[in-house]
Amino acid sequence: MNEVETPPPSRRLGNADPIRAGGVPVCRPGEKGVSVMWRVVRIIGILVVVGLLPEAEADDLTGATAFLCAPVQATVCAEDGECAVDLPWNVNVPQFIEVDLVAGRLGTTAASGEGRSTAIEHLSRHDGKIVFHGYEMGRAFSWVIDERTGRVTAAVATDGLAVSVFGACTPMPAVTGTTTR
């Protein structure tokens, strides 16, 4: 019987077993058994995303200047090719994010108690998309939001690590200066 060797713990995704980091299958290109595991992970990921998207259906953000976004899925990838799909809050992405385009800030909700906030350094609206990005504490972030559907795709990058997030946004009443804490 051929057994698949368990590789050493990953330095990038913590000291958890890299095959089950945080309870989520992790794959490294070129390892034994990865092709079968990768297919299973991909199928499960597609089923989860397809199953969650109707629930994550967002609102039309055309003309909105403040909205609430809820991340649905996150993928964390290290520079060595190791990736893991997880729930956003398991990889330090807030459960809800308030975006205030007038104030040029995004942050956690007051109810979260996290008090996280950061400036949007560049913002543009064109071709039905809201696009913004910034940089803080060694991390660059970039968001693209479809104004018609409210669906968001975001990425955060730092040295040797990238996180991509998919989610949905809904308009909020614009109250400049109080939507981020």
C-alpha positions as CSV (number, residue, x, y, z in Angstrom):
1,M,0.0,0.0,0.0
2,N,1.4,3.4,-1.0
3,E,1.1,6.0,1.7
4,V,1.3,9.7,1.0
5,E,3.9,11.4,3.2
6,T,2.7,14.3,5.2
7,P,5.0,17.3,4.4
8,P,6.4,19.4,7.2
9,P,4.3,22.2,8.7
10,S,4.0,25.4,6.6
11,R,5.8,28.5,7.8
12,R,3.4,30.7,6.0
13,L,0.0,29.3,7.0
14,G,0.9,28.6,10.6
15,N,2.1,25.5,12.3
16,A,-1.0,23.5,11.5
17,D,-0.8,20.3,9.5
18,P,-0.5,21.7,5.9
19,I,-2.9,19.1,4.6
20,R,-5.6,20.3,7.0
21,A,-4.5,23.9,8.0
22,G,-7.4,25.3,10.0
23,G,-9.5,22.3,9.0
24,V,-9.2,23.3,5.3
25,P,-7.4,21.2,2.7
26,V,-4.2,22.8,1.6
27,C,-2.4,21.8,-1.6
28,R,1.1,22.2,-2.8
29,P,1.9,21.8,-6.5
30,G,3.9,18.7,-7.3
31,E,3.2,16.7,-4.1
32,K,1.9,13.1,-4.2
33,G,-1.8,12.9,-4.0
34,V,-2.3,16.5,-4.6
35,S,-4.0,16.1,-8.0
36,V,-6.8,14.1,-6.5
37,M,-7.1,16.3,-3.4
38,W,-7.0,19.4,-5.6
39,R,-9.9,18.1,-7.6
40,V,-11.9,17.4,-4.5
41,V,-11.1,20.8,-3.0
42,R,-12.0,22.5,-6.3
43,I,-15.3,20.7,-6.5
44,I,-16.2,21.4,-2.9
45,G,-15.2,25.1,-3.4
46,I,-17.4,25.4,-6.4
47,L,-20.3,23.8,-4.6
48,V,-19.9,26.1,-1.6
49,V,-19.6,29.2,-3.7
50,V,-22.6,28.3,-5.9
51,G,-24.6,27.4,-2.8
52,L,-23.7,30.7,-1.1
53,L,-24.0,33.2,-4.0
54,P,-27.8,33.3,-4.1
55,E,-27.8,34.1,-0.4
56,A,-25.1,36.7,-0.9
57,E,-27.0,38.5,-3.6
58,A,-26.4,42.2,-3.0
59,D,-28.1,45.4,-4.0
60,D,-27.6,47.9,-6.8
61,L,-24.9,50.4,-5.6
62,T,-25.3,52.8,-8.5
63,G,-24.7,56.3,-7.1
64,A,-24.3,55.0,-3.5
65,T,-21.5,56.6,-1.4
66,A,-21.8,54.4,1.7
67,F,-22.4,50.6,1.8
68,L,-22.0,47.6,4.0
69,C,-20.0,44.6,2.6
70,A,-20.0,41.0,3.8
71,P,-17.2,38.7,2.7
72,V,-18.3,35.2,1.8
73,Q,-15.1,33.3,0.9
74,A,-11.4,33.9,1.3
75,T,-8.4,32.2,-0.3
76,V,-5.0,32.5,1.2
77,C,-1.9,31.8,-0.9
78,A,1.8,31.8,0.1
79,E,4.7,32.4,-2.2
80,D,5.6,28.7,-2.2
81,G,2.3,27.9,-4.0
82,E,0.5,26.7,-0.9
83,C,-3.2,27.9,-0.8
84,A,-6.1,27.4,1.5
85,V,-9.8,28.3,1.1
86,D,-11.4,29.4,4.3
87,L,-14.1,31.5,5.9
88,P,-13.0,35.2,5.8
89,W,-13.2,35.7,9.6
90,N,-10.9,32.7,10.1
91,V,-8.1,34.6,8.2
92,N,-8.6,37.9,10.0
93,V,-11.1,39.5,7.4
94,P,-13.9,41.2,9.3
95,Q,-17.4,39.7,9.1
96,F,-18.8,43.1,8.0
97,I,-17.0,46.0,6.4
98,E,-18.4,49.5,6.1
99,V,-17.3,51.5,3.1
100,D,-17.6,55.3,3.1
101,L,-16.6,56.7,-0.3
102,V,-17.2,60.4,0.7
103,A,-14.9,60.1,3.8
104,G,-12.5,57.8,1.8
105,R,-12.4,55.1,4.5
106,L,-13.4,51.5,5.1
107,G,-13.6,49.8,8.5
108,T,-15.3,47.4,10.8
109,T,-18.8,48.0,12.2
110,A,-19.1,49.5,15.7
111,A,-20.9,46.3,16.8
112,S,-17.8,44.2,16.0
113,G,-15.8,46.1,18.7
114,E,-12.7,45.7,16.5
115,G,-12.2,49.4,15.8
116,R,-10.4,48.7,12.5
117,S,-10.3,51.5,9.9
118,T,-8.1,52.4,7.0
119,A,-8.0,55.1,4.3
120,I,-8.8,54.6,0.7
121,E,-5.9,56.1,-1.2
122,H,-7.3,55.9,-4.7
123,L,-11.0,55.7,-5.8
124,S,-12.6,55.7,-9.2
125,R,-15.9,54.8,-10.8
126,H,-16.1,53.7,-14.4
127,D,-17.8,51.2,-16.6
128,G,-20.2,50.2,-13.8
129,K,-17.4,49.4,-11.4
130,I,-16.3,51.0,-8.1
131,V,-12.5,50.5,-7.8
132,F,-10.4,51.6,-4.8
133,H,-7.1,50.6,-3.2
134,G,-4.7,51.6,-0.5
135,Y,-1.8,50.6,1.7
136,E,-1.4,50.3,5.4
137,M,0.8,48.4,7.9
138,G,2.8,46.6,5.2
139,R,-0.3,45.5,3.3
140,A,-1.7,46.6,0.0
141,F,-5.4,46.2,-0.7
142,S,-7.5,46.5,-3.8
143,W,-11.3,46.2,-4.3
144,V,-13.5,46.0,-7.4
145,I,-17.3,46.3,-6.8
146,D,-19.9,45.8,-9.5
147,E,-22.3,48.7,-9.0
148,R,-25.3,46.9,-10.6
149,T,-25.0,43.7,-8.5
150,G,-23.1,44.8,-5.4
151,R,-20.7,41.9,-5.7
152,V,-17.2,42.6,-4.5
153,T,-13.8,41.0,-5.3
154,A,-11.0,42.2,-3.1
155,A,-7.3,41.3,-2.6
156,V,-4.8,42.0,0.2
157,A,-1.1,41.4,-0.4
158,T,2.0,41.5,1.8
159,D,5.4,40.1,1.4
160,G,5.0,36.4,0.4
161,L,1.3,36.2,1.2
162,A,-1.9,37.1,-0.7
163,V,-5.6,36.9,0.3
164,S,-8.4,37.1,-2.2
165,V,-12.0,37.6,-0.9
166,F,-15.4,37.5,-2.6
167,G,-18.5,39.0,-1.1
168,A,-21.5,41.2,-1.5
169,C,-22.4,44.8,-0.6
170,T,-25.6,46.7,0.1
171,P,-26.2,50.5,0.3
172,M,-26.2,52.3,3.7
173,P,-27.5,55.8,4.5
174,A,-24.5,58.1,4.0
175,V,-23.4,59.6,7.3
176,T,-20.0,60.9,6.6
177,G,-17.4,60.5,9.3
178,T,-19.4,58.0,11.4
179,T,-19.6,54.9,9.2
180,T,-16.0,53.7,10.1
181,R,-14.7,53.5,13.6
